[in-house]
Every structure is written in C-alpha cells, then in structure tokens.
Amino acid sequence: MRTKREVFKEIEIVINESKSIEDCRYKRKIQKRVEFLRQMQFYLETNPTIDFIQKQYDNISNKMDSINKEYLDNYEFVSNLDAITRRKTRNMFDEMHDVKKIKNQIIALKYLLKK
C-alpha cells in the first residue's frame, strides 16, 4: 500500500517536472494528475487499513462486474444494431449506473494498493 510520504514525493516530482513544460494540453494533464494525487493524499490522512481498501476494491469490482453482466444479459438485441447506436445505448446504460464514477473509484483504489 502506498504511504502519505510516497504520494507527497510523487506530487513534488510531478510539479517539478511541469515547470519546464510549455504545452498547454500537457500542463492540464499534469494538473489533473496533481489533483488526483492530492485526493489520494487526503484519503490517506484518514489512515485507512489495507484490509479496508482491499475490501472496498473487491466490492466495487464486483459491482462493476454485475453491471457489465446486466448489460450483456438485458441488451442482447444491441448486437444487431449499427455501431453508433450500440455506442449510444451503452453510454446511456453507463450513465444510468454511474459507471464513470465507479471506474474512477477503481483507479483510485488500485493506485492506493500498488506498492
């Protein structure tokens, strides 16, 4: 599991590297990375245990798996449609189930569990 110190060092490294960059798109990407790392730092200040984080990760992964299974079970007819309609249908389904939020949670928990 990552520690507060490791996250803080990574924030410093990213900020120092960004000082020499002039590309606006890349700078925005770096700003988002720093925001993400700061969120992880704040979360680690609550002193979660590795067991708790692992349990959260397992729960959210299971939730994501069940959402994907539900989509495959209930939207079989979509495979007969054209690609644009399939994508729109999947996007609407994902919005209904907050898939973007769940994916972000999975990314954050994976980051915290890495060593």
DAKA-V87408 format. One record per helix or strand. SS is the DSSP state (~ for helix, > for strand). FROM is the first residue (numbers start at 1). TO is the last residue. Records with the same first field share a line. If there is no record, write none. Layout:
# DAKA-V87408
SS: FROM-TO, FROM-TO
This chain:
# DAKA-V87408
~: 4-18, 24-44, 50-74, 76-80, 83-96, 99-113
